Amino acid sequence: MSTLKRVKKHFPQVTKVVDSKTSILVTVSKADTASGRKKDPEQCALAKACVRQKLADGAIIGLTRSYLIRGNVAIRFNNAQAISREITSFDRHHDFAAGQNYRLSKISPKQTVEAAHLNYIKRKKTNHYDPSKKYQVHKTAYVRTLKGA
């Protein structure tokens, strides 16, 4: 499933997904933590903080990637490890450490949507990736998942 289709499930008005070229800092308040909902990528404490600080009209916060929605454009960011740990804590115990500056990082050139697509095609051509095999993947339990991921 494409990135745009995943984002459209949450925000149907989005027509384009772009990679961020700059990093931003977000400060989560106690009010954001109190009003946030566990396992909800659109209504968690960090998403509420992004909207409150007017960084975006809406937000989708995943474990490794975040999308800030501005009008009909979704801007993709990498999450710092601290954000991933806080999301796990929030989804399990409704506890997000307030008052910290959390970094949503820019996307590196090797991680752009286009680069990921080219890598996928390259893997298929070199037969290193076999779709018929079942690869064992560890997934962290009791935390959010983005629909279609």
C-alpha positions in Angstrom: 0.0 0.0 0.0 1.4 3.4 -0.9 2.2 6.1 1.6 -0.5 8.4 0.1 -3.2 5.8 0.5 -2.2 5.2 4.1 -2.4 8.9 4.8 -5.7 9.3 3.0 -7.3 6.7 5.3 -6.8 9.3 8.1 -7.1 12.5 6.1 -9.0 12.1 2.8 -8.3 15.6 1.6 -4.6 15.0 1.3 -3.4 14.8 -2.4 0.3 14.7 -2.0 3.0 13.4 0.4 6.3 15.2 0.5 9.5 14.5 2.5 10.6 17.1 5.0 13.8 19.1 4.3 14.2 20.5 7.8 13.8 19.1 11.3 11.4 20.7 13.9 11.1 20.6 17.7 7.8 19.9 19.4 7.1 20.5 23.1 4.5 18.3 24.7 2.5 19.8 27.6 0.7 18.0 30.4 -2.6 19.1 28.8 -1.6 17.3 25.6 -0.9 14.1 27.5 -4.2 14.3 29.5 -6.3 14.9 26.4 -4.5 12.5 24.1 -5.8 9.0 23.3 -3.8 5.8 23.5 -3.1 3.9 20.3 -4.6 6.6 18.2 -2.1 8.1 15.8 -4.2 11.2 15.1 -5.1 12.0 18.7 -2.0 11.1 20.8 -0.2 13.6 23.0 2.4 14.4 20.3 -0.2 14.9 17.6 -2.1 17.2 19.9 1.1 19.2 20.6 1.8 19.6 16.9 -1.7 21.0 16.3 -1.6 23.2 19.4 1.7 24.8 18.3 0.2 25.4 14.9 2.8 23.3 13.2 0.0 21.5 11.3 -3.7 21.2 10.8 -3.5 17.6 11.8 -0.9 14.9 12.4 -0.4 11.2 12.1 2.2 9.9 14.6 3.6 6.4 14.0 6.4 4.7 15.8 9.1 5.6 13.3 7.5 8.1 11.0 5.2 11.1 11.4 3.1 13.0 8.9 2.1 16.6 9.6 -0.9 17.7 7.5 -1.0 21.2 6.1 -4.0 21.8 3.9 -3.9 19.0 1.3 -0.2 18.1 1.7 1.2 15.6 4.2 4.8 16.3 5.2 6.7 13.2 6.3 9.3 13.2 9.2 11.5 10.6 10.9 10.8 10.2 14.6 13.8 10.4 17.0 14.3 7.3 19.2 13.1 9.3 22.2 9.7 9.8 20.4 9.4 6.1 19.7 10.1 5.2 23.4 7.6 7.8 24.6 4.9 6.6 22.1 5.4 3.0 23.5 5.0 4.3 27.0 2.0 6.4 26.1 0.2 3.6 24.3 0.8 1.2 27.2 0.4 3.5 30.2 -1.0 6.8 29.0 2.2 8.5 30.1 4.2 10.9 27.8 7.0 12.9 29.4 5.8 16.5 29.1 8.1 19.6 28.7 10.6 17.9 26.5 11.7 19.1 23.1 11.0 16.2 20.8 12.7 16.2 17.4 10.8 15.3 14.2 13.8 14.9 11.8 14.1 15.6 8.1 14.1 12.7 5.7 17.6 11.7 4.5 18.1 11.4 0.7 18.4 7.6 1.1 15.0 7.4 2.8 12.8 9.4 0.4 9.7 7.9 -1.1 11.4 7.7 -4.5 14.6 6.1 -3.1 12.5 3.5 -1.3 10.6 2.6 -4.5 13.9 2.3 -6.4 15.3 0.0 -3.7 12.2 -2.2 -3.9 12.5 -2.5 -7.7 16.3 -3.3 -7.3 15.6 -6.0 -4.7 13.0 -7.6 -7.0 15.4 -7.7 -9.9 18.3 -9.2 -8.0 16.1 -11.8 -6.3 17.5 -11.1 -2.9 13.9 -10.6 -1.8 11.7 -13.6 -2.2 8.0 -12.7 -1.6 7.1 -16.4 -1.4 9.2 -16.7 1.8 7.8 -15.8 5.2 10.3 -13.5 6.9 10.3 -13.4 10.7 9.7 -9.8 11.9 9.5 -8.6 15.5 6.7 -6.2 16.2 6.4 -4.3 19.5 3.2 -5.4 21.2 0.4 -3.2 22.6 1.3 0.0 20.6 -0.4 1.7 17.7 -0.2 0.6 14.1 -1.0 2.6 11.0 -3.8 1.1 9.1 -2.5 -0.8 6.0 1.1 -0.9 7.3 
